[in-house]
Amino acid sequence: MAGLTRPIKAVPASVTVGVLATLSMDAVFLAAGQLGGASFTSDKIGLELVGRWAGGLARGRLRHADMAAEPALRGEAALGLAVHYLTGIALTQAYYEALRRGGRKPGVLSATAFGAATALLPLLVMYPSWGLGPLAVRSGEAARLLRIMLLGHTAFGAAIGLWTMLLNRRCVTGGTLHDS
């Protein structure tokens, strides 16, 4: 087991925890879709749409009338996956940095609150850009999309806290994970 701590320690905590928290978020999305059915699924969200949006942003297109109606881009699902995980890493780093500046340590409660707050990003930035309006009010399923984002992002935040705690216990040599 000691060999596992060296690779984790060599990678910034925001990368390790960000990937694990995003993976945890995705697992919650999948489980919610399986257990909750239509209450936790929508064809208005998905990695291919995130990739299509990112591709449009790279070409200077900030707004779309209907993202789902836009022509598909080659590799959009892979691009969407990369953007999704890079965003998880960046948000994890933002959480750690905010705590560092405030002189605080990571915790499950603060991370969960942070994660819930990050649900505002798709609701106020991504959805309007996709043509769904703020809080997805023009989607025809605003309550469902809000529920899905709150569940996923809250799980993401809780996972930041839990993975940080778990990995700090595993990294017994030199400092704590969030100090890297």
Backbone as a chain_set.jsonl record, in Angstrom:
{"seq": "MAGLTRPIKAVPASVTVGVLATLSMDAVFLAAGQLGGASFTSDKIGLELVGRWAGGLARGRLRHADMAAEPALRGEAALGLAVHYLTGIALTQAYYEALRRGGRKPGVLSATAFGAATALLPLLVMYPSWGLGPLAVRSGEAARLLRIMLLGHTAFGAAIGLWTMLLNRRCVTGGTLHDS", "coords": {"N": [[0.803, -1.199, 0.0], [2.02, 1.213, 0.59], [3.291, 2.033, -1.722], [1.255, 3.193, -3.192], [0.877, 5.727, -2.167], [2.915, 7.367, -3.068], [2.558, 7.979, -5.958], [0.129, 9.397, -5.744], [0.853, 11.509, -4.1], [2.651, 12.805, -5.755], [1.088, 14.007, -7.619], [-0.843, 16.932, -7.931], [-3.172, 17.663, -5.325], [-5.645, 18.694, -6.094], [-6.007, 17.622, -8.605], [-6.043, 14.798, -8.235], [-8.137, 14.505, -6.288], [-10.106, 16.006, -7.57], [-10.615, 14.518, -9.931], [-11.489, 12.092, -8.769], [-13.734, 13.017, -7.317], [-15.339, 13.982, -9.378], [-15.762, 11.636, -10.781], [-17.198, 10.308, -8.8], [-19.463, 11.951, -8.719], [-20.492, 11.4, -11.271], [-21.128, 8.712, -10.908], [-23.199, 8.97, -9.065], [-25.039, 10.365, -10.655], [-25.588, 8.327, -12.564], [-26.653, 6.292, -10.888], [-28.875, 7.645, -9.822], [-30.357, 8.047, -12.132], [-30.946, 5.385, -12.769], [-32.343, 4.513, -10.471], [-34.223, 6.542, -9.98], [-35.383, 6.995, -12.389], [-37.133, 8.77, -14.916], [-37.293, 11.085, -13.439], [-34.734, 11.827, -12.871], [-33.32, 11.971, -15.222], [-32.531, 13.335, -18.446], [-32.806, 14.35, -21.819], [-31.741, 16.707, -22.411], [-29.319, 17.196, -21.315], [-25.913, 16.104, -21.285], [-22.77, 14.521, -22.027], [-22.058, 14.769, -24.724], [-23.382, 17.103, -25.476], [-22.104, 18.957, -23.839], [-19.557, 18.809, -24.966], [-20.145, 19.715, -27.574], [-20.908, 22.306, -26.97], [-18.496, 23.281, -25.871], [-16.892, 23.055, -28.134], [-18.145, 24.953, -29.739], [-17.653, 27.255, -28.198], [-14.878, 27.371, -28.474], [-14.744, 28.161, -31.053], [-15.657, 30.692, -30.896], [-18.357, 31.054, -30.521], [-20.801, 31.965, -28.382], [-23.481, 31.757, -27.635], [-26.418, 29.797, -28.165], [-29.366, 28.92, -29.927], [-30.668, 26.497, -29.558], [-29.046, 24.047, -28.167], [-29.16, 21.243, -28.443], [-30.147, 20.966, -30.997], [-28.132, 21.801, -32.593], [-25.623, 21.07, -35.082], [-23.908, 17.966, -34.789], [-20.583, 17.585, -33.53], [-17.486, 16.221, -34.57], [-16.065, 13.969, -32.346], [-17.262, 15.071, -30.105], [-18.329, 13.934, -27.713], [-16.059, 12.907, -26.411], [-14.638, 15.289, -26.09], [-16.459, 16.611, -24.452], [-16.34, 14.971, -22.175], [-13.684, 15.41, -21.377], [-13.777, 18.182, -20.821], [-15.655, 18.172, -18.749], [-14.287, 16.713, -16.707], [-11.971, 18.279, -16.413], [-13.142, 20.613, -15.535], [-14.117, 19.721, -13.069], [-11.669, 19.288, -11.762], [-10.656, 21.924, -11.758], [-12.614, 23.232, -10.202], [-12.292, 21.89, -7.789], [-9.703, 22.715, -7.134], [-10.276, 25.44, -6.811], [-11.901, 25.317, -4.527], [-10.032, 24.32, -2.604], [-8.195, 26.452, -2.684], [-9.741, 28.641, -1.822], [-10.228, 27.845, 0.809], [-7.589, 27.759, 1.761], [-6.837, 30.468, 1.597], [-8.586, 31.493, 3.466], [-7.592, 30.402, 5.728], [-8.504, 27.914, 6.547], [-9.27, 24.399, 6.938], [-9.992, 21.616, 4.745], [-13.231, 20.093, 4.784], [-15.952, 17.768, 5.128], [-18.517, 18.903, 5.345], [-18.155, 21.643, 4.571], [-17.195, 21.235, 1.997], [-19.356, 19.927, 0.816], [-21.29, 21.955, 0.871], [-19.981, 23.777, -0.806], [-19.981, 22.273, -3.193], [-22.775, 22.104, -3.694], [-23.24, 24.797, -4.196], [-21.847, 25.076, -6.593], [-23.626, 24.133, -8.428], [-24.882, 26.261, -9.471], [-23.38, 27.095, -11.63], [-23.88, 25.55, -14.116], [-26.604, 26.186, -14.207], [-26.757, 28.981, -14.385], [-24.867, 29.76, -16.253], [-24.109, 27.765, -18.258], [-26.631, 26.611, -19.145], [-28.137, 28.949, -20.02], [-26.46, 29.685, -22.172], [-26.842, 27.528, -23.819], [-29.326, 27.979, -24.786], [-31.415, 27.43, -23.148], [-32.155, 29.164, -21.21], [-31.825, 31.098, -18.11], [-31.573, 29.103, -15.207], [-32.725, 27.115, -16.623], [-35.278, 27.755, -17.55], [-36.58, 27.871, -20.018], [-36.61, 25.316, -20.908], [-38.646, 23.507, -20.614], [-38.535, 21.643, -18.712], [-37.565, 22.587, -16.271], [-37.62, 22.19, -13.44], [-36.836, 19.506, -13.21], [-34.241, 19.562, -14.344], [-32.986, 21.305, -12.57], [-33.158, 19.759, -10.228], [-31.56, 17.556, -10.977], [-29.044, 18.802, -11.349], [-28.572, 19.912, -8.782], [-28.478, 17.577, -7.205], [-26.283, 16.153, -8.391], [-24.125, 18.018, -8.191], [-24.037, 18.513, -5.466], [-23.353, 15.978, -4.574], [-20.845, 15.862, -5.802], [-19.441, 17.843, -4.316], [-19.599, 16.722, -1.698], [-18.114, 14.464, -2.198], [-15.604, 15.604, -2.717], [-14.923, 16.411, -0.119], [-15.005, 13.912, 1.248], [-13.166, 12.281, -0.229], [-10.853, 13.799, 0.133], [-10.505, 13.584, 2.901], [-10.254, 10.773, 3.154], [-7.974, 10.234, 1.531], [-6.068, 11.795, 2.833], [-5.733, 10.336, 5.127], [-4.531, 8.098, 4.051], [-2.163, 9.052, 3.012], [0.391, 8.998, 4.65], [2.949, 9.936, 4.802], [4.673, 12.838, 5.21], [3.04, 15.71, 5.506], [-0.257, 16.878, 4.467], [-2.747, 15.91, 2.102], [-4.143, 18.083, 0.889], [-2.31, 20.132, 1.024], [-0.609, 19.995, -1.095]], "CA": [[0.0, 0.0, 0.0], [2.855, 2.411, 0.647], [3.584, 2.444, -3.094], [0.153, 3.997, -3.71], [0.931, 7.107, -1.705], [3.887, 8.139, -3.83], [1.965, 8.605, -7.132], [-0.88, 10.368, -5.345], [1.565, 12.664, -3.56], [3.334, 13.474, -6.849], [0.073, 14.706, -8.387], [-1.532, 17.9, -7.066], [-4.396, 17.153, -4.703], [-6.825, 19.098, -6.85], [-6.163, 16.694, -9.732], [-6.462, 13.498, -7.698], [-9.46, 14.61, -5.67], [-11.033, 16.492, -8.593], [-11.003, 13.386, -10.778], [-12.276, 11.155, -7.963], [-15.021, 13.644, -6.991], [-16.127, 14.018, -10.609], [-16.167, 10.247, -11.005], [-18.257, 10.05, -7.813], [-20.635, 12.675, -9.215], [-21.021, 10.635, -12.393], [-21.741, 7.501, -10.353], [-24.483, 9.389, -8.485], [-25.925, 10.612, -11.796], [-26.013, 7.034, -13.105], [-27.514, 5.626, -9.91], [-30.136, 8.386, -9.745], [-31.095, 7.74, -13.344], [-31.444, 4.011, -12.671], [-33.297, 4.378, -9.37], [-35.275, 7.559, -10.045], [-35.965, 7.037, -13.727], [-37.288, 10.037, -15.635], [-37.127, 12.223, -12.524], [-33.32, 12.177, -12.795], [-32.689, 11.875, -16.537], [-33.028, 14.299, -19.426], [-32.043, 14.391, -23.065], [-31.235, 18.073, -22.551], [-27.965, 17.245, -20.768], [-25.078, 14.966, -21.639], [-21.389, 14.861, -22.382], [-21.974, 15.212, -26.12], [-23.798, 18.503, -25.528], [-21.009, 19.737, -23.241], [-18.523, 18.872, -25.999], [-20.642, 20.575, -28.649], [-20.837, 23.661, -26.438], [-17.072, 23.638, -25.787], [-16.444, 23.261, -29.512], [-18.672, 26.255, -30.155], [-16.897, 28.29, -27.48], [-13.542, 27.441, -29.085], [-14.922, 28.861, -32.332], [-16.153, 32.035, -30.62], [-19.827, 31.095, -30.425], [-21.142, 31.945, -26.961], [-24.901, 31.473, -27.4], [-27.091, 28.93, -29.12], [-30.821, 28.918, -29.77], [-31.006, 25.177, -29.021], [-27.81, 23.263, -28.263], [-29.441, 19.887, -28.919], [-30.428, 21.026, -32.431], [-26.894, 22.153, -33.306], [-24.994, 19.898, -35.702], [-22.923, 17.249, -33.974], [-19.169, 17.78, -33.849], [-16.692, 15.008, -34.448], [-15.377, 13.858, -31.06], [-17.874, 15.924, -29.075], [-18.479, 13.228, -26.43], [-14.73, 12.883, -25.784], [-14.358, 16.662, -25.667], [-17.33, 16.87, -23.303], [-15.788, 14.253, -21.026], [-12.475, 16.129, -20.952], [-14.203, 19.455, -20.214], [-16.322, 17.82, -17.495], [-13.286, 16.355, -15.699], [-11.115, 19.451, -16.174], [-13.931, 21.517, -14.696], [-14.08, 19.152, -11.718], [-10.338, 19.574, -11.205], [-10.561, 23.375, -11.511], [-13.477, 23.572, -9.066], [-11.641, 21.357, -6.588], [-8.618, 23.642, -6.833], [-10.897, 26.672, -6.292], [-12.302, 25.017, -3.15], [-8.819, 24.287, -1.781], [-7.604, 27.797, -2.625], [-10.591, 29.467, -0.956], [-9.95, 27.446, 2.19], [-6.227, 28.179, 2.107], [-6.859, 31.919, 1.831], [-9.329, 31.742, 4.691], [-6.931, 29.741, 6.845], [-9.337, 26.791, 6.987], [-8.964, 23.061, 6.429], [-11.141, 21.001, 4.067], [-14.119, 19.248, 5.571], [-17.057, 17.228, 4.337], [-19.635, 19.853, 5.338], [-17.826, 22.807, 3.732], [-17.074, 20.769, 0.613], [-20.713, 19.654, 0.332], [-21.893, 23.268, 0.603], [-19.311, 24.279, -2.0], [-20.501, 21.523, -4.326], [-24.146, 22.553, -3.967], [-23.138, 26.133, -4.802], [-21.372, 24.972, -7.976], [-24.768, 23.841, -9.304], [-25.253, 27.521, -10.127], [-22.632, 27.275, -12.88], [-24.677, 25.173, -15.28], [-27.914, 26.837, -14.191], [-26.669, 30.401, -14.735], [-23.908, 29.996, -17.341], [-24.202, 26.794, -19.344], [-27.982, 26.51, -19.697], [-28.475, 30.102, -20.867], [-25.676, 29.617, -23.394], [-27.421, 26.453, -24.627], [-30.652, 28.378, -25.244], [-32.432, 26.963, -22.2], [-32.468, 30.25, -20.283], [-31.311, 30.937, -16.747], [-32.262, 28.066, -14.432], [-33.354, 26.241, -17.623], [-36.712, 28.072, -17.576], [-37.138, 27.643, -21.357], [-36.353, 23.917, -21.271], [-39.832, 22.68, -20.462], [-38.292, 20.714, -17.598], [-36.667, 23.325, -15.382], [-37.551, 21.567, -12.112], [-36.05, 18.283, -13.321], [-32.836, 19.917, -14.558], [-32.511, 21.844, -11.293], [-33.008, 18.607, -9.324], [-30.405, 16.778, -11.42], [-27.813, 19.559, -11.076], [-28.365, 20.0, -7.332], [-28.051, 16.263, -6.726], [-24.937, 15.846, -8.874], [-23.105, 18.928, -7.668], [-23.926, 18.27, -4.022], [-22.552, 14.748, -4.469], [-19.48, 16.255, -6.16], [-18.849, 18.512, -3.158], [-19.426, 15.739, -0.619], [-17.0, 13.598, -2.6], [-14.359, 16.342, -2.471], [-14.632, 16.296, 1.313], [-14.741, 12.524, 1.636], [-11.908, 11.821, -0.829], [-9.751, 14.503, 0.799], [-10.336, 12.953, 4.212], [-9.754, 9.412, 2.962], [-6.608, 10.253, 1.004], [-5.19, 12.324, 3.881], [-5.443, 9.208, 6.022], [-3.67, 7.158, 3.334], [-0.868, 9.705, 2.747], [0.964, 9.131, 5.987], [4.289, 10.503, 4.755], [4.878, 14.249, 4.882], [1.992, 16.678, 5.24], [-1.574, 16.408, 4.101], [-3.016, 15.925, 0.674], [-4.552, 19.388, 0.37], [-1.19, 21.068, 1.033], [0.232, 19.839, -2.286]], "C": [[0.848, 1.265, 0.0], [3.19, 2.919, -0.741], [2.49, 3.313, -3.688], [0.251, 5.45, -3.29], [1.881, 7.947, -2.536], [3.269, 8.74, -5.098], [0.919, 9.658, -6.775], [-0.203, 11.641, -4.85], [2.244, 13.461, -4.674], [2.368, 14.28, -7.709], [-0.598, 15.709, -7.459], [-2.859, 17.339, -6.552], [-5.624, 17.515, -5.506], [-7.064, 18.183, -8.048], [-6.696, 15.359, -9.224], [-7.891, 13.563, -7.176], [-10.488, 15.089, -6.691], [-11.519, 15.385, -9.502], [-11.891, 12.419, -9.99], [-13.657, 11.722, -7.621], [-15.92, 13.706, -8.222], [-16.609, 12.62, -10.968], [-17.302, 9.868, -10.041], [-19.557, 10.722, -8.235], [-21.296, 11.894, -10.345], [-21.699, 9.353, -11.926], [-23.102, 7.829, -9.741], [-25.476, 9.69, -9.598], [-26.473, 9.296, -12.358], [-26.98, 6.319, -12.16], [-28.873, 6.317, -9.823], [-30.99, 8.116, -10.978], [-31.697, 6.346, -13.315], [-32.545, 3.885, -11.613], [-34.484, 5.328, -9.495], [-35.912, 7.708, -11.402], [-36.003, 8.431, -14.319], [-37.134, 11.26, -14.729], [-35.684, 12.716, -12.496], [-32.585, 11.944, -14.113], [-33.309, 12.914, -17.462], [-32.17, 14.213, -20.676], [-31.477, 15.789, -23.321], [-29.844, 18.25, -21.945], [-27.209, 15.988, -21.179], [-23.71, 15.436, -22.08], [-21.26, 15.337, -23.825], [-22.397, 16.671, -26.258], [-22.749, 19.422, -24.904], [-19.879, 19.89, -24.262], [-18.909, 19.776, -27.152], [-20.547, 22.047, -28.231], [-19.382, 24.139, -26.389], [-16.5, 23.884, -27.182], [-16.919, 24.594, -30.06], [-17.932, 27.404, -29.486], [-15.514, 28.48, -28.098], [-13.587, 28.176, -30.427], [-15.507, 30.259, -32.152], [-17.659, 32.155, -30.521], [-20.233, 30.91, -28.97], [-22.569, 31.502, -26.692], [-25.464, 30.617, -28.532], [-28.596, 29.019, -28.876], [-31.284, 27.605, -29.133], [-29.796, 24.268, -29.222], [-28.069, 21.877, -28.837], [-29.695, 19.853, -30.424], [-29.193, 21.401, -33.257], [-26.308, 20.902, -33.958], [-23.943, 19.277, -34.775], [-21.514, 17.568, -34.462], [-18.448, 16.448, -33.715], [-15.948, 15.033, -33.107], [-16.019, 14.639, -29.937], [-18.05, 15.222, -27.729], [-17.147, 13.172, -25.69], [-14.349, 14.275, -25.288], [-15.19, 17.014, -24.443], [-16.827, 16.198, -22.042], [-14.555, 14.979, -20.485], [-12.847, 17.436, -20.258], [-14.84, 19.2, -18.853], [-15.291, 17.534, -16.396], [-12.326, 17.51, -15.415], [-11.843, 20.492, -15.327], [-13.956, 21.018, -13.257], [-12.759, 19.417, -11.024], [-10.223, 21.053, -10.847], [-11.422, 23.788, -10.315], [-12.9, 23.05, -7.755], [-10.492, 22.257, -6.177], [-9.169, 24.949, -6.262], [-11.334, 26.477, -4.841], [-11.086, 25.034, -2.227], [-8.222, 25.684, -1.616], [-8.423, 28.717, -1.722], [-10.348, 29.128, 0.511], [-8.571, 27.917, 2.639], [-6.207, 29.667, 2.427], [-7.593, 32.291, 3.106], [-8.717, 31.094, 5.919], [-7.714, 28.561, 7.399], [-8.874, 25.493, 6.342], [-10.2, 22.505, 5.72], [-11.951, 20.145, 5.033], [-15.289, 18.802, 4.713], [-18.198, 18.235, 4.246], [-19.339, 21.056, 4.432], [-17.722, 22.41, 2.264], [-18.447, 20.486, 0.014], [-21.427, 20.959, 0.008], [-21.29, 23.89, -0.66], [-19.867, 23.585, -3.244], [-21.907, 21.953, -4.692], [-24.13, 23.925, -4.643], [-22.678, 26.069, -6.252], [-22.489, 24.584, -8.941], [-25.232, 25.108, -10.013], [-24.534, 27.71, -11.458], [-23.408, 26.789, -14.101], [-26.004, 25.928, -15.352], [-27.86, 28.282, -14.685], [-25.715, 30.715, -15.88], [-24.174, 29.056, -18.52], [-25.596, 26.758, -19.962], [-28.388, 27.739, -20.508], [-27.72, 30.091, -22.202], [-26.24, 28.565, -24.356], [-28.796, 26.811, -25.181], [-31.767, 27.955, -24.315], [-32.859, 28.049, -21.217], [-31.859, 30.023, -18.915], [-32.196, 29.955, -15.977], [-33.059, 27.127, -15.335], [-34.846, 26.502, -17.766], [-37.35, 27.842, -18.944], [-36.987, 26.187, -21.807], [-37.616, 23.067, -21.3], [-39.687, 21.656, -19.338], [-37.325, 21.33, -16.592], [-36.525, 22.65, -14.019], [-36.69, 20.307, -12.151], [-34.574, 18.605, -13.484], [-32.222, 20.514, -13.299], [-32.245, 20.703, -10.314], [-31.76, 17.794, -9.677], [-29.105, 17.503, -11.074], [-27.545, 19.661, -9.577], [-27.885, 18.664, -6.764], [-26.6, 15.992, -7.121], [-23.868, 16.72, -8.263], [-22.956, 18.807, -6.155], [-23.107, 17.005, -3.777], [-21.093, 15.03, -4.795], [-18.786, 16.9, -4.955], [-18.609, 17.553, -2.007], [-18.248, 14.828, -0.937], [-15.659, 14.306, -2.456], [-13.962, 16.177, -1.002], [-14.257, 14.889, 1.726], [-13.431, 12.007, 1.056], [-10.705, 12.512, -0.194], [-9.458, 13.847, 2.141], [-9.724, 11.559, 4.067], [-8.301, 9.412, 2.503], [-5.625, 10.862, 2.002], [-4.819, 11.223, 4.865], [-4.477, 8.23, 5.378], [-2.274, 7.736, 3.107], [-0.192, 10.0, 4.072], [2.352, 9.751, 5.971], [4.235, 11.961, 4.351], [3.647, 15.056, 4.549], [0.652, 16.043, 4.902], [-1.791, 16.61, 2.61], [-3.324, 17.322, 0.168], [-3.443, 20.423, 0.393], [-0.361, 21.004, -0.238], [-0.127, 20.8, -3.377]], "O": [[0.427, 2.288, -0.541], [3.358, 4.124, -0.927], [2.759, 4.097, -4.598], [-0.248, 6.326, -3.997], [1.657, 9.148, -2.689], [3.439, 9.94, -5.314], [0.833, 10.695, -7.432], [-0.657, 12.741, -5.162], [2.398, 14.676, -4.548], [2.801, 15.156, -8.457], [-0.896, 15.378, -6.312], [-3.568, 16.631, -7.266], [-6.559, 16.719, -5.594], [-8.208, 17.992, -8.46], [-7.695, 14.853, -9.734], [-8.746, 12.772, -7.576], [-11.628, 14.625, -6.679], [-12.707, 15.314, -9.815], [-12.927, 11.979, -10.488], [-14.645, 10.987, -7.633], [-17.13, 13.504, -8.119], [-17.745, 12.447, -11.411], [-18.25, 9.186, -10.431], [-20.63, 10.13, -8.121], [-22.517, 11.744, -10.372], [-22.724, 8.951, -12.478], [-24.049, 7.055, -9.881], [-26.642, 9.309, -9.498], [-27.674, 9.168, -12.598], [-28.008, 5.8, -12.595], [-29.906, 5.651, -9.757], [-32.208, 7.973, -10.874], [-32.82, 6.139, -13.775], [-33.559, 3.225, -11.842], [-35.612, 4.97, -9.158], [-36.874, 8.46, -11.562], [-35.031, 9.182, -14.237], [-36.87, 12.358, -15.218], [-35.422, 13.867, -12.148], [-31.371, 11.743, -14.122], [-34.459, 13.318, -17.286], [-30.956, 14.026, -20.598], [-30.813, 16.02, -24.332], [-29.254, 19.326, -22.045], [-27.809, 14.935, -21.395], [-23.517, 16.593, -22.455], [-20.445, 16.212, -24.119], [-21.831, 17.402, -27.071], [-22.53, 20.535, -25.383], [-19.31, 20.972, -24.406], [-18.074, 20.529, -27.653], [-20.162, 22.911, -29.019], [-19.071, 25.253, -26.808], [-15.717, 24.812, -27.383], [-16.181, 25.284, -30.764], [-17.621, 28.407, -30.127], [-15.035, 29.606, -28.231], [-12.587, 28.74, -30.871], [-15.819, 30.936, -33.132], [-18.182, 33.267, -30.445], [-20.037, 29.841, -28.392], [-22.851, 30.931, -25.638], [-25.041, 30.708, -29.684], [-29.037, 29.175, -27.737], [-32.174, 27.597, -28.282], [-29.558, 23.778, -30.326], [-27.274, 21.384, -29.637], [-29.481, 18.822, -31.061], [-29.218, 21.323, -34.485], [-26.477, 19.797, -33.443], [-23.202, 19.975, -34.082], [-21.287, 17.792, -35.651], [-18.771, 15.644, -32.84], [-15.281, 16.016, -32.783], [-15.384, 14.856, -28.904], [-17.928, 15.871, -26.691], [-17.105, 13.366, -24.476], [-13.802, 14.422, -24.195], [-14.693, 17.638, -23.506], [-16.879, 16.782, -20.96], [-14.407, 15.14, -19.274], [-12.285, 17.76, -19.212], [-14.585, 19.941, -17.903], [-15.407, 18.052, -15.285], [-11.912, 17.691, -14.269], [-11.23, 21.17, -14.501], [-13.831, 21.812, -12.325], [-12.728, 19.733, -9.835], [-9.749, 21.399, -9.765], [-10.996, 24.61, -9.503], [-13.013, 23.709, -6.721], [-10.321, 22.537, -4.99], [-8.592, 25.506, -5.328], [-11.159, 27.374, -4.016], [-11.107, 25.688, -1.185], [-7.793, 26.051, -0.523], [-7.858, 29.486, -0.944], [-10.271, 30.02, 1.355], [-8.405, 28.41, 3.754], [-5.618, 30.078, 3.427], [-7.264, 33.285, 3.753], [-9.249, 31.216, 7.023], [-7.604, 28.24, 8.583], [-8.175, 25.499, 5.329], [-11.326, 22.877, 6.051], [-11.415, 19.556, 5.972], [-15.574, 19.409, 3.681], [-18.785, 18.405, 3.177], [-20.18, 21.441, 3.619], [-18.121, 23.173, 1.385], [-18.682, 20.77, -1.16], [-22.098, 21.06, -1.02], [-22.008, 24.46, -1.481], [-20.186, 24.244, -4.234], [-22.209, 22.149, -5.869], [-24.915, 24.181, -5.556], [-23.069, 26.911, -7.061], [-22.316, 24.697, -10.155], [-25.903, 25.033, -11.042], [-25.036, 28.419, -12.33], [-23.58, 27.557, -15.048], [-26.47, 26.268, -16.44], [-28.798, 28.758, -15.325], [-25.748, 31.819, -16.424], [-24.432, 29.504, -19.637], [-25.73, 26.863, -21.181], [-28.939, 27.584, -21.597], [-28.281, 30.447, -23.238], [-26.121, 28.709, -25.573], [-29.373, 26.046, -25.954], [-32.942, 28.102, -24.65], [-33.822, 27.868, -20.472], [-31.43, 28.917, -18.586], [-33.421, 29.986, -16.093], [-33.96, 26.427, -14.871], [-35.608, 25.583, -18.069], [-38.561, 27.635, -19.019], [-37.217, 25.874, -22.975], [-37.647, 22.02, -21.946], [-40.614, 20.897, -19.055], [-36.39, 20.678, -16.126], [-35.415, 22.549, -13.499], [-35.904, 20.063, -11.236], [-33.735, 17.986, -12.83], [-31.058, 20.255, -12.995], [-31.212, 20.689, -9.644], [-30.999, 17.394, -8.796], [-28.169, 16.887, -10.564], [-26.402, 19.511, -9.146], [-26.981, 18.635, -5.93], [-25.781, 15.64, -6.272], [-22.815, 16.226, -7.857], [-21.859, 18.983, -5.624], [-22.267, 16.968, -2.878], [-20.198, 14.497, -4.139], [-17.661, 16.532, -4.62], [-17.537, 17.565, -1.401], [-17.477, 14.465, -0.049], [-14.667, 13.667, -2.106], [-12.819, 15.848, -0.686], [-13.299, 14.692, 2.473], [-12.658, 11.361, 1.765], [-9.659, 11.891, -0.002], [-8.302, 13.587, 2.475], [-8.783, 11.212, 4.781], [-7.484, 8.662, 3.037], [-4.456, 10.479, 2.015], [-3.699, 11.195, 5.376], [-3.685, 7.595, 6.074], [-1.304, 6.984, 3.019], [-0.211, 11.134, 4.55], [2.888, 10.065, 7.034], [3.791, 12.28, 3.248], [3.24, 15.082, 3.388], [0.462, 14.834, 5.037], [-1.094, 17.389, 1.959], [-2.818, 17.717, -0.882], [-3.614, 21.504, -0.17], [0.501, 21.855, -0.454], [0.494, 20.787, -4.44]]}, "num_chains": 1, "name": "protein.A"}
